[in-house]
Amino acid sequence: MHEIMVDWKKEWAERIKETKRISSTDYWNKRAEDYNDYIRTSGYEHGKKIKEIFKREGILKPDFEVLDIAAGPGSVTIPFAESVRKVVAVEPAEGMCKKLMSNSHEAGCENIEIINRKWEEINVAAYERKFDLVVCSHALWHFPDIVEQLNRMNRVSNGYCCIAEGVGSYDTARDMYKTLGIDSQDFDHYIHIYNILYGENIAANVRIIDTVMRRSFYSGIRMWELVLGKYRKPTEKDSEIIREHVLRNSKDDIYERKGKMAVIWWQN
């Protein structure tokens, strides 16, 4: 029997290349309104659940400084800012930064610094060992050069690093992609990430947790229209399919989608 060796880094780079190309900063600027609706309607669920894991593990401290990479409108930033001394949020999309700023004011969080740049453009030497915790939630697919970016995370961390990604096999969106005829090149990111970390001699912890995406009815429609628009121009038939799907999965004008999230973390 021959042992099959998988080059996890090469596979990641090949699978992620097209996703990165069509998910530009301009695309996320267009998504700022509906994505903010999702984060707020879901009650910052992802960030709260990640924070709860760190609290249960006895890791999170009030004097922590946290770095949130690809922060969006604040799914991770806001919950952590409510429990630590400071959060630095790196986010390239200006529209997302504006939503994050508004959300931080509403939450009464004055300990958030927003950097409107791509993570790859940040000079990590200026932040060497500065942060007690570095988090990248649902955004590592921006980086085909995953090992380089993981190393950059490690460089700026003086304690822990954390990655959160959806567990693809439990994502009900997959059926919708098939219905719309979208080849999203989807795969379970967390499996690749865990194996890449293992290959870099990083012993990571993993927790798989349940999540529920909640957003307004019209936000759900807008989301699917913009997602489909990355691949092709939506037709009237597509609009009908999207509306029927969102309506079928909505209750009291709130569109819901169940899933699971892998929270991966390690200590430097």
C-alpha positions as CSV (number, residue, x, y, z in Angstrom):
1,M,0.0,0.0,0.0
2,H,1.4,3.4,-1.0
3,E,1.1,6.3,1.4
4,I,-0.7,9.3,-0.1
5,M,1.0,12.6,0.8
6,V,-1.1,15.7,0.5
7,D,0.7,19.1,-0.1
8,W,-1.8,21.1,2.0
9,K,-0.1,24.4,1.3
10,K,-0.2,23.9,-2.5
11,E,-3.8,22.7,-2.4
12,W,-4.8,25.7,-0.4
13,A,-3.2,28.1,-2.8
14,E,-4.7,26.5,-5.8
15,R,-8.2,26.3,-4.3
16,I,-8.2,29.8,-2.9
17,K,-6.8,31.7,-5.9
18,E,-10.1,32.2,-7.8
19,T,-12.0,33.0,-4.6
20,K,-9.5,35.8,-3.8
21,R,-9.7,37.2,-7.3
22,I,-13.4,37.7,-7.4
23,S,-13.7,38.8,-3.7
24,S,-12.0,42.2,-4.1
25,T,-12.1,45.1,-1.6
26,D,-14.6,46.7,-4.0
27,Y,-16.9,43.7,-3.6
28,W,-16.8,44.0,0.2
29,N,-17.5,47.7,0.0
30,K,-20.7,46.7,-1.9
31,R,-21.4,44.1,0.8
32,A,-21.0,46.5,3.7
33,E,-24.7,47.3,4.2
34,D,-26.0,43.7,4.0
35,Y,-23.1,42.2,6.0
36,N,-23.6,44.8,8.7
37,D,-27.2,43.8,8.9
38,Y,-26.2,40.2,9.3
39,I,-23.6,40.9,12.1
40,R,-26.0,43.2,14.0
41,T,-29.1,41.0,13.6
42,S,-27.1,37.9,14.6
43,G,-26.0,39.8,17.8
44,Y,-22.3,39.6,17.0
45,E,-22.6,35.8,17.5
46,H,-19.3,34.7,16.1
47,G,-17.2,37.1,18.2
48,K,-19.2,36.3,21.3
49,K,-18.8,32.6,20.9
50,I,-15.0,32.9,20.2
51,K,-14.7,35.1,23.3
52,E,-16.6,32.6,25.4
53,I,-14.2,29.8,24.4
54,F,-11.2,31.9,25.5
55,K,-13.0,32.8,28.8
56,R,-13.7,29.1,29.5
57,E,-10.1,28.2,28.8
58,G,-9.0,30.9,31.3
59,I,-7.0,32.7,28.6
60,L,-8.8,36.0,28.1
61,K,-7.6,38.8,30.5
62,P,-9.0,42.4,30.9
63,D,-5.6,43.9,30.1
64,F,-5.3,42.1,26.8
65,E,-4.6,44.0,23.5
66,V,-6.3,42.1,20.6
67,L,-5.7,42.4,16.9
68,D,-8.7,41.6,14.6
69,I,-7.6,40.9,11.0
70,A,-10.2,41.6,8.3
71,A,-12.6,42.9,11.0
72,G,-15.6,43.8,8.8
73,P,-18.3,45.7,10.7
74,G,-17.1,44.3,14.0
75,S,-18.3,40.7,14.6
76,V,-15.2,40.0,16.6
77,T,-14.1,43.5,17.4
78,I,-17.1,44.6,19.3
79,P,-17.5,41.6,21.7
80,F,-13.8,41.6,22.5
81,A,-13.6,45.4,23.0
82,E,-16.3,45.0,25.7
83,S,-13.9,42.7,27.7
84,V,-10.3,43.8,27.0
85,R,-8.2,46.9,27.2
86,K,-7.9,47.6,23.4
87,V,-8.7,46.1,20.1
88,V,-6.9,47.1,16.9
89,A,-9.1,46.3,13.8
90,V,-7.5,45.9,10.4
91,E,-10.0,46.2,7.6
92,P,-9.4,47.1,3.9
93,A,-12.9,48.0,2.8
94,E,-13.8,51.6,3.7
95,G,-17.5,50.8,3.8
96,M,-16.9,48.2,6.4
97,C,-14.7,50.6,8.4
98,K,-17.6,53.1,8.5
99,K,-20.0,50.5,9.8
100,L,-17.5,49.3,12.4
101,M,-17.0,52.9,13.6
102,S,-20.8,53.4,13.9
103,N,-21.2,50.1,15.7
104,S,-18.4,50.9,18.1
105,H,-20.0,54.2,19.0
106,E,-23.4,52.6,19.5
107,A,-21.8,49.9,21.8
108,G,-20.0,52.6,23.7
109,C,-16.6,51.1,22.9
110,E,-13.9,53.8,22.9
111,N,-11.0,51.3,23.0
112,I,-11.0,50.4,19.3
113,E,-8.4,51.5,16.8
114,I,-9.4,51.0,13.1
115,I,-6.7,50.6,10.4
116,N,-8.2,50.9,6.9
117,R,-5.6,48.7,5.1
118,K,-5.1,45.2,3.9
119,W,-3.4,42.9,6.4
120,E,-0.7,42.1,3.9
121,E,0.2,45.8,3.7
122,I,0.8,46.1,7.5
123,N,4.4,46.4,8.6
124,V,4.5,43.7,11.2
125,A,7.9,44.9,12.4
126,A,6.1,47.9,13.9
127,Y,3.9,45.6,15.9
128,E,6.4,42.9,16.9
129,R,5.0,40.9,19.8
130,K,2.5,43.6,20.6
131,F,-0.7,41.7,20.9
132,D,-1.9,39.2,23.5
133,L,-4.3,37.7,21.0
134,V,-4.5,37.8,17.2
135,V,-7.8,36.8,15.6
136,C,-8.7,36.2,11.9
137,S,-12.3,35.2,11.6
138,H,-13.8,34.0,8.3
139,A,-11.1,35.8,6.2
140,L,-8.1,33.5,5.8
141,W,-9.2,32.7,2.3
142,H,-8.0,36.1,1.3
143,F,-4.4,34.7,1.6
144,P,-3.2,32.1,-0.9
145,D,0.3,32.5,0.7
146,I,-1.2,31.2,3.9
147,V,2.0,30.2,5.7
148,E,3.5,33.6,5.2
149,Q,0.4,35.2,6.7
150,L,0.3,32.8,9.6
151,N,4.0,33.6,10.3
152,R,3.0,37.3,10.3
153,M,0.3,36.6,12.8
154,N,2.8,34.8,15.0
155,R,5.2,37.7,14.8
156,V,2.8,40.3,16.1
157,S,1.4,37.9,18.8
158,N,2.9,37.8,22.3
159,G,0.5,35.1,23.4
160,Y,-2.2,33.5,21.3
161,C,-3.4,33.3,17.7
162,C,-6.9,32.3,16.6
163,I,-8.5,31.4,13.3
164,A,-12.3,30.9,12.9
165,E,-13.7,29.4,9.7
166,G,-17.1,27.9,8.7
167,V,-17.3,24.1,8.5
168,G,-18.4,23.6,4.9
169,S,-20.1,20.3,5.2
170,Y,-22.6,21.8,7.5
171,D,-23.3,25.0,5.5
172,T,-26.8,24.9,4.1
173,A,-25.7,27.5,1.5
174,R,-24.1,24.7,-0.5
175,D,-27.6,23.6,-1.8
176,M,-28.3,27.1,-2.9
177,Y,-25.0,27.4,-4.8
178,K,-26.0,24.2,-6.7
179,T,-29.4,25.5,-7.5
180,L,-28.0,28.7,-8.9
181,G,-25.4,26.8,-10.9
182,I,-22.4,28.3,-9.1
183,D,-19.2,26.4,-8.9
184,S,-17.8,28.1,-5.7
185,Q,-14.8,25.8,-5.5
186,D,-15.9,25.4,-1.9
187,F,-14.0,23.1,0.5
188,D,-13.6,22.7,4.3
189,H,-11.1,25.4,5.0
190,Y,-10.5,24.4,8.6
191,I,-9.2,20.9,7.6
192,H,-6.6,22.5,5.4
193,I,-5.7,25.1,8.0
194,Y,-5.3,22.5,10.7
195,N,-3.0,20.3,8.6
196,I,-1.0,23.3,7.4
197,L,-0.4,24.4,11.1
198,Y,0.6,20.8,12.0
199,G,3.0,20.8,9.1
200,E,4.5,24.0,10.5
201,N,4.9,22.3,13.9
202,I,2.1,24.3,15.5
203,A,0.0,22.2,17.9
204,A,-3.4,23.8,17.5
205,N,-6.6,23.4,19.6
206,V,-10.0,23.1,17.8
207,R,-13.6,23.5,18.9
208,I,-16.5,23.0,16.5
209,I,-19.5,25.1,17.5
210,D,-23.0,25.7,16.2
211,T,-23.9,29.0,14.6
212,V,-27.0,30.6,13.2
213,M,-26.8,33.4,10.6
214,R,-29.7,35.9,11.1
215,R,-30.4,38.8,8.9
216,S,-33.4,40.8,7.6
217,F,-35.4,39.4,4.7
218,Y,-34.2,42.0,2.2
219,S,-30.6,41.7,3.5
220,G,-30.8,38.0,2.6
221,I,-31.9,38.8,-0.9
222,R,-29.2,41.4,-1.4
223,M,-26.6,39.1,-0.1
224,W,-27.4,36.3,-2.6
225,E,-27.7,38.8,-5.5
226,L,-24.2,40.2,-4.7
227,V,-22.7,36.7,-4.2
228,L,-24.1,35.5,-7.5
229,G,-22.9,38.7,-9.1
230,K,-19.3,37.6,-8.4
231,Y,-19.8,34.8,-10.9
232,R,-22.3,36.1,-13.5
233,K,-25.0,38.7,-14.0
234,P,-28.2,37.6,-12.2
235,T,-31.3,36.9,-14.4
236,E,-34.9,37.3,-13.6
237,K,-35.1,33.6,-12.9
238,D,-32.2,33.9,-10.5
239,S,-34.1,36.6,-8.7
240,E,-37.1,34.4,-8.3
241,I,-35.0,31.5,-7.0
242,I,-33.3,33.8,-4.5
243,R,-36.5,35.4,-3.3
244,E,-38.2,32.0,-2.9
245,H,-35.2,30.6,-1.0
246,V,-35.0,33.5,1.4
247,L,-38.7,33.5,2.0
248,R,-38.7,29.7,2.7
249,N,-36.0,30.1,5.3
250,S,-37.4,33.3,6.9
251,K,-39.6,33.7,10.0
252,D,-41.0,37.1,11.1
253,D,-39.0,38.8,8.3
254,I,-35.7,37.3,9.6
255,Y,-33.7,35.0,7.2
256,E,-31.8,32.3,9.1
257,R,-29.2,29.8,8.0
258,K,-27.7,27.2,10.4
259,G,-24.1,26.2,10.3
260,K,-21.0,25.3,12.3
261,M,-17.8,27.2,12.9
262,A,-14.3,25.8,13.7
263,V,-12.4,27.8,16.2
264,I,-8.7,27.0,15.9
265,W,-6.1,28.5,18.3
266,W,-2.6,28.1,19.5
267,Q,-0.1,29.6,21.9
268,N,3.2,31.1,20.6
